[in-house]
């Protein structure tokens, strides 16, 4: 069991949830405020997506990330920044008779373009989705090829940003270890085990245990479950020696019919951890645990390199 736990809060995500939650953070100001509130509630790390302010649709515009990061850094509350790089991998194939007649929702660009905001802002952490897979939306495939991942890992090394290796199935863990073998991921690696996202790893205890058992020795890791499985996976993560993630990206409710805020989800996770006999790490402690380059120093490190 892990008795000194890092809580990550995934504040808004990229799913089409803007019409399913009345107070989902959408504007940069709302996302920044939700991040600060989560940090005050006990989150050491905030995982940040951005959305188009007028529609709530998922976005990858660097200027939106820039505003969110600037607003968070204006506060005195300390929190580790983890920016997504998952946007730009959405491939919506056409009908069977013309697969390359791509649907208008397609947004599929190269790895460097997916990481322009990371290059500019140099957060402590950025996500790296470790493989392509099918979503539960007809001909929608998320694209993250092996060459793209090698490129992303190299950029993280160059920029002094730690990649959070997001793994949705066992093959993703396997390839992440290959990146380590090629010297593209520095020790200690950091994994996020993503459970229950169709059609990745089903959020069953035996599957979760298997994912953990396949991680490389010495890896830091956290896990999350979606929907009603959010807090069962919190408990299992701690029992298996890991850290945890909660937030509106993964689950919109405190209970059936009762909408949550990010801060409330963090507070509930903190209470659960306390009842289990675990303490919660501060942002400063999380930086030390994960061997992070503090915000603002990655650019200096990159320049020296």
C-alpha positions in Angstrom: 0.0 0.0 0.0 1.1 3.5 -0.8 0.8 5.7 2.3 2.0 9.0 0.8 -0.2 9.6 -2.2 -0.2 12.2 -5.0 -3.6 13.3 -6.1 -4.0 14.5 -9.7 -7.1 16.4 -10.8 -8.1 16.2 -14.5 -10.1 19.4 -14.6 -12.1 19.3 -17.8 -10.9 16.8 -20.4 -11.8 16.8 -24.1 -15.0 14.7 -24.1 -18.3 16.1 -25.3 -19.5 16.8 -21.8 -20.1 20.5 -22.1 -23.9 19.8 -22.4 -23.9 17.2 -19.7 -22.7 19.2 -16.7 -24.0 22.7 -16.0 -20.7 24.0 -14.5 -18.1 22.3 -16.5 -15.0 24.5 -16.7 -14.9 25.8 -20.3 -13.2 29.3 -20.5 -9.6 29.7 -19.6 -10.6 31.7 -16.5 -13.0 28.8 -15.4 -10.3 26.2 -16.1 -7.7 28.1 -14.1 -10.0 28.7 -11.2 -11.1 25.1 -11.1 -7.4 24.1 -11.1 -6.7 26.4 -8.1 -9.7 25.2 -6.2 -8.6 21.6 -6.8 -5.1 22.5 -5.5 -6.6 24.1 -2.4 -8.6 20.9 -1.8 -5.5 18.8 -1.9 -4.5 18.1 -5.5 -0.7 18.3 -6.1 -1.1 18.1 -9.9 -3.7 19.4 -12.3 -4.0 17.8 -15.7 -5.2 20.4 -18.2 -7.1 20.4 -21.4 -8.6 23.6 -23.0 -11.9 24.2 -24.7 -13.3 26.7 -27.2 -14.8 29.4 -24.9 -17.8 30.0 -27.1 -18.8 26.4 -27.8 -17.1 24.3 -25.1 -15.7 22.0 -27.8 -12.2 20.5 -27.2 -9.3 22.6 -28.5 -5.6 22.6 -28.8 -5.0 26.3 -29.5 -1.7 27.4 -27.7 -3.1 30.8 -26.8 -5.8 29.1 -24.7 -3.2 27.0 -22.8 -1.1 30.1 -22.4 -4.0 32.0 -20.7 -4.8 29.1 -18.4 -1.2 28.7 -17.3 -0.7 32.4 -16.8 -3.8 32.6 -14.7 -2.8 29.7 -12.5 0.7 31.1 -12.0 -0.8 34.4 -10.8 -2.1 32.7 -7.7 0.0 31.9 -4.7 -1.4 28.4 -4.4 1.3 25.9 -5.6 0.4 23.2 -8.0 2.2 21.1 -10.6 1.1 21.6 -14.2 0.4 18.6 -16.4 -0.7 19.7 -19.9 -2.3 17.3 -22.3 -0.8 16.5 -25.7 -3.6 14.2 -26.7 -5.4 16.6 -29.0 -4.7 16.3 -32.7 -5.0 12.6 -33.0 -8.6 12.3 -33.9 -9.2 10.3 -37.1 -12.8 9.8 -38.2 -12.8 7.5 -41.2 -15.4 7.7 -43.9 -17.9 5.0 -44.9 -16.7 1.5 -45.7 -16.8 2.1 -49.4 -14.6 5.2 -49.1 -12.6 5.2 -45.9 -10.4 8.1 -46.8 -13.4 10.4 -47.2 -12.7 11.6 -43.7 -15.5 13.1 -41.6 -15.4 16.7 -40.6 -14.6 15.9 -37.0 -11.1 14.7 -38.1 -8.3 16.6 -36.5 -5.1 14.6 -37.0 -1.7 16.4 -37.1 1.9 15.5 -36.4 3.4 15.1 -33.0 5.3 18.4 -32.9 2.1 20.4 -33.7 0.3 18.5 -30.9 3.0 19.8 -28.5 3.4 23.5 -29.6 1.9 24.7 -26.2 4.4 22.4 -24.3 7.3 23.9 -26.3 6.2 27.4 -25.4 5.1 26.9 -21.8 7.4 24.2 -20.5 5.1 22.7 -17.8 6.6 20.2 -15.3 4.6 17.4 -17.0 2.9 16.7 -20.2 0.9 13.6 -21.2 2.0 11.2 -23.9 -0.7 8.7 -25.0 1.3 5.5 -25.7 -0.6 4.0 -28.6 -3.5 4.2 -31.1 -6.8 2.6 -30.2 -10.5 2.6 -31.1 -13.0 4.7 -29.3 -16.7 3.8 -28.9 -17.7 6.0 -31.8 -18.1 4.1 -35.1 -15.1 4.8 -37.3 -13.3 7.0 -34.8 -9.6 5.9 -34.2 -7.2 7.8 -32.0 -3.9 7.9 -33.7 -0.6 7.8 -31.8 2.0 5.9 -33.9 5.3 4.5 -32.7 7.2 7.1 -34.7 5.0 9.9 -33.3 5.7 8.6 -29.7 9.4 8.5 -30.3 9.3 12.0 -31.6 7.2 13.2 -28.6 9.6 11.5 -26.1 12.6 13.1 -27.7 10.9 16.5 -27.5 10.2 16.0 -23.8 13.9 15.2 -23.3 15.0 18.3 -25.2 12.6 20.5 -23.3 13.1 19.2 -19.8 9.4 18.2 -19.5 8.5 14.9 -17.8 6.2 12.7 -19.9 3.2 11.1 -18.2 2.9 7.9 -20.1 -0.8 7.4 -20.5 -1.5 3.7 -21.1 -4.9 2.4 -22.1 -4.0 -1.3 -22.6 -1.1 -3.7 -22.1 0.4 -3.1 -25.5 0.8 0.5 -24.5 2.8 -0.5 -21.4 5.0 -2.7 -23.6 5.8 0.1 -26.0 6.5 2.6 -23.2 9.1 0.1 -21.9 10.6 0.0 -25.4 10.9 3.8 -25.3 12.8 3.4 -22.0 15.1 0.7 -23.6 15.9 3.2 -26.4 16.9 5.9 -23.9 13.9 8.1 -24.8 12.4 8.1 -21.3 14.4 9.2 -18.3 14.3 7.3 -15.0 12.1 7.2 -13.0 9.3 6.9 -15.6 5.8 8.1 -14.7 2.7 6.1 -15.9 -1.0 6.8 -15.8 -3.1 3.7 -16.0 -6.4 4.6 -17.8 -9.1 2.1 -16.9 -12.5 1.6 -18.3 -12.3 3.7 -21.4 -13.9 1.9 -24.3 -12.2 0.1 -26.0 -9.1 0.0 -23.9 -8.6 -2.0 -20.7 -11.8 -2.9 -19.0 -11.8 -1.6 -15.4 -11.7 -5.0 -13.7 -9.6 -5.6 -10.6 -7.7 -8.5 -12.4 -7.0 -6.2 -15.4 -5.7 -3.4 -13.2 -3.5 -5.8 -11.2 -2.1 -7.1 -14.5 -1.4 -3.6 -15.8 0.5 -2.8 -12.5 2.4 -6.1 -12.7 3.7 -5.2 -16.2 5.1 -1.8 -15.2 8.9 -1.5 -15.1 10.7 -1.7 -11.7 10.9 1.6 -10.0 8.2 3.3 -12.1 5.9 5.9 -10.5 2.3 5.4 -11.5 -1.3 6.5 -10.9 -4.5 5.1 -12.0 -8.0 6.3 -12.7 -11.4 4.9 -13.5 -14.3 6.6 -15.3 -17.8 7.3 -14.2 -19.0 5.3 -11.1 -15.6 3.5 -11.0 -13.7 6.6 -10.2 -13.4 6.0 -6.5 -13.2 2.2 -6.5 -10.1 2.7 -8.7 -8.8 5.3 -6.3 -8.9 2.7 -3.5 -7.4 0.0 -5.6 -4.6 2.3 -6.8 -3.5 3.0 -3.3 -3.7 -0.6 -2.2 -1.5 -1.6 -5.2 1.1 1.0 -4.3 0.1 3.8 -6.7 -1.1 7.4 -6.8 -4.6 8.6 -7.9 -6.4 10.8 -10.3 -9.9 12.2 -10.1 -11.7 15.1 -11.8 -14.5 16.1 -14.2 -12.6 14.7 -17.1 -13.3 11.2 -15.8 -16.5 11.6 -13.8 -19.2 14.3 -13.5 -21.0 13.2 -10.4 -20.6 12.9 -6.6 -23.6 10.5 -6.5 -26.4 9.6 -8.9 -28.0 12.8 -10.1 -25.7 15.0 -8.0 -23.2 17.0 -10.1 -19.7 17.4 -8.7 -17.0 20.1 -8.9 -13.4 19.3 -9.3 -12.7 20.4 -5.7 -15.4 18.2 -4.3 -14.0 15.1 -6.1 -10.5 15.9 -4.7 -11.9 16.4 -1.3 -13.7 13.0 -1.5 -10.5 11.3 -2.7 -8.6 12.9 0.2 -11.2 11.7 2.7 -11.0 8.2 1.3 -7.2 8.2 1.5 -7.3 9.4 5.1 -9.8 6.6 6.0 -7.4 4.1 4.4 -4.5 5.5 6.5 -2.7 7.4 3.8 -1.4 11.0 3.6 -1.6 13.3 0.7 1.5 14.8 -0.9 1.9 18.6 -1.4 3.0 19.9 -4.8 6.5 20.4 -3.5 6.6 16.8 -2.2 5.2 15.5 -5.6 8.0 17.3 -7.5 10.6 15.6 -5.3 8.9 12.2 -5.6 8.6 12.3 -9.4 12.0 14.0 -10.0 10.4 16.9 -11.8 12.1 20.0 -13.2 10.4 22.9 -11.4 8.2 25.2 -13.6 10.4 27.9 -15.2 13.6 25.9 -15.1 13.0 23.5 -18.0 13.8 26.3 -20.5 17.0 27.0 -18.7 17.9 23.3 -18.7 17.1 23.0 -22.4 19.3 26.0 -23.2 22.2 24.5 -21.4 21.8 21.2 -23.2 
